[in-house]
């Protein structure tokens, strides 16, 4: 039995003239409009990436981004960055009320913004003190370590946990 995790990927990626990702398999078959999907986007962002075709079927599996050639890795990282928009909350400046729905004024790694929290169930606890907060528009905000936030932010957040 061979260990496929030790075998380097046997595919290539390139961009089409329209900017779409194209998967080229070991047999030379081209699949346009493919999409990379992380299996564990928060816990292990550099591991477990599936390349999915336009029909929804997996074309390739990447155990670790680090095992890819530079050009392929760069294409995947660019595509994933476009696809995954998850601002990181650095500080909670204020909340409109302690009953939901409530509007939060927050500072993120992408600038200041407001989010509307519809209910406490839209705050998902992840491992290591991390939280994933979904606002009313479906934007996912990440708190990497709720215990690492400043005291005022922690106090506001605790009212919703």
C-alpha positions as CSV (number, residue, x, y, z in Angstrom):
1,X,0.0,0.0,0.0
2,X,1.5,3.4,-1.0
3,X,1.2,6.5,1.1
4,X,-0.4,9.1,-1.2
5,X,0.4,11.9,1.2
6,X,4.1,11.5,0.3
7,X,3.4,11.6,-3.5
8,X,3.7,15.1,-5.0
9,X,0.5,16.3,-6.8
10,X,0.4,15.2,-10.5
11,X,-1.6,18.2,-11.8
12,X,-1.0,21.8,-12.9
13,X,-3.0,24.9,-12.5
14,X,-3.2,28.0,-14.7
15,X,-5.5,30.9,-15.4
16,X,-7.7,31.0,-18.5
17,X,-7.8,34.1,-20.7
18,X,-10.9,35.1,-18.7
19,X,-9.1,34.8,-15.3
20,X,-10.7,31.5,-14.3
21,X,-8.7,28.8,-12.7
22,X,-8.0,25.8,-14.9
23,X,-6.9,22.3,-13.6
24,X,-4.8,20.2,-15.9
25,X,-4.7,16.6,-14.8
26,X,-1.8,14.2,-15.3
27,X,-3.6,12.9,-18.4
28,X,-3.7,16.4,-19.9
29,X,-7.4,16.8,-19.4
30,X,-8.3,20.5,-18.8
31,X,-11.1,21.4,-16.4
32,X,-12.1,25.1,-16.5
33,X,-13.8,27.1,-13.8
34,X,-12.4,24.9,-11.0
35,X,-12.4,26.2,-7.4
36,X,-10.1,25.5,-4.4
37,X,-11.9,24.7,-1.1
38,X,-10.1,24.4,2.2
39,X,-11.2,21.5,4.4
40,X,-10.2,23.3,7.6
41,X,-10.0,27.0,6.8
42,X,-9.5,28.2,10.4
43,X,-7.7,25.3,12.1
44,X,-5.3,24.3,9.3
45,X,-5.5,26.8,6.4
46,X,-2.4,25.4,4.7
47,X,-3.6,21.8,4.7
48,X,-6.3,19.8,3.1
49,X,-7.3,21.7,-0.1
50,X,-9.7,20.2,-2.6
51,X,-9.7,21.4,-6.2
52,X,-13.3,21.1,-7.3
53,X,-14.6,21.2,-10.9
54,X,-17.5,23.2,-12.2
55,X,-19.7,20.1,-11.8
56,X,-18.9,19.9,-8.1
57,X,-16.7,16.8,-8.3
58,X,-13.2,16.8,-6.8
59,X,-10.4,16.9,-9.3
60,X,-7.5,16.9,-7.0
61,X,-6.6,16.8,-3.3
62,X,-3.7,18.8,-1.9
63,X,-2.5,17.5,1.4
64,X,-0.3,20.6,2.1
65,X,0.1,23.8,0.2
66,X,3.8,23.7,1.0
67,X,4.3,20.6,-1.2
68,X,3.3,22.4,-4.3
69,X,5.5,24.1,-6.8
70,X,5.8,27.9,-6.3
71,X,3.6,28.9,-9.3
72,X,0.8,26.5,-8.5
73,X,0.9,27.4,-4.8
74,X,0.7,31.1,-5.6
75,X,-2.3,30.6,-7.9
76,X,-4.1,28.6,-5.2
77,X,-3.3,31.2,-2.6
78,X,-4.6,34.0,-4.8
79,X,-7.8,32.2,-5.6
80,X,-8.4,31.3,-1.9
81,X,-7.8,34.9,-0.9
82,X,-10.4,36.1,-3.4
83,X,-12.9,33.5,-2.3
84,X,-12.5,33.7,1.5
85,X,-13.3,37.1,3.0
86,X,-13.1,36.7,6.7
87,X,-12.2,40.0,8.5
88,X,-10.6,39.5,11.9
89,X,-12.1,41.4,14.8
90,X,-9.4,43.2,16.7
91,X,-11.6,45.3,19.0
92,X,-15.3,45.8,19.7
93,X,-15.9,49.5,20.2
94,X,-19.6,49.4,21.1
95,X,-22.8,47.5,20.8
96,X,-26.2,49.2,20.4
97,X,-28.0,46.9,22.9
98,X,-27.5,43.7,24.8
99,X,-30.6,42.2,23.2
100,X,-30.5,40.8,19.7
101,X,-30.6,41.9,17.0
102,X,-27.9,44.4,17.9
103,X,-25.4,46.5,15.9
104,X,-21.7,46.2,16.8
105,X,-19.1,48.8,15.9
106,X,-15.9,46.9,15.5
107,X,-12.3,47.4,14.4
108,X,-11.1,44.7,12.1
109,X,-7.9,43.9,10.2
110,X,-9.6,45.4,7.1
111,X,-10.8,48.6,8.8
112,X,-13.6,49.8,11.0
113,X,-17.1,48.5,10.2
114,X,-20.5,47.7,11.7
115,X,-22.1,44.3,11.8
116,X,-25.6,43.3,12.9
117,X,-25.8,40.2,15.1
118,X,-29.2,38.7,14.7
119,X,-28.9,36.2,17.5
120,X,-26.4,34.6,19.9
121,X,-26.6,31.4,17.8
122,X,-24.7,33.4,15.1
123,X,-21.6,33.2,17.3
124,X,-19.8,29.9,16.9
125,X,-17.1,28.8,19.3
126,X,-14.0,27.3,17.7
127,X,-11.0,25.7,19.4
128,X,-8.4,27.8,21.3
129,X,-10.7,30.7,22.3
130,X,-11.5,31.5,18.6
131,X,-15.0,32.6,17.5
132,X,-16.7,32.9,14.2
133,X,-19.5,35.5,14.1
134,X,-21.9,35.7,11.2
135,X,-23.6,39.0,10.6
136,X,-27.1,39.6,9.0
137,X,-25.5,39.7,5.5
138,X,-23.7,36.4,5.9
139,X,-20.2,37.9,6.3
140,X,-18.1,35.8,8.6
141,X,-16.0,37.7,11.2
142,X,-13.2,35.9,13.0
143,X,-12.1,36.5,16.6
144,X,-8.8,34.6,16.7
145,X,-8.5,34.6,20.5
146,X,-11.3,36.1,22.6
147,X,-9.1,36.0,25.7
148,X,-6.5,38.2,23.8
149,X,-9.0,41.0,23.2
150,X,-8.8,44.2,25.2
151,X,-10.7,44.2,28.5
152,X,-13.6,46.4,27.2
153,X,-14.1,44.2,24.1
154,X,-14.1,41.0,26.2
155,X,-16.7,42.5,28.6
156,X,-19.0,43.4,25.7
157,X,-18.5,40.0,24.0
158,X,-19.2,38.0,27.2
159,X,-22.7,39.4,27.3
160,X,-23.5,37.4,24.1
161,X,-21.8,34.1,25.0
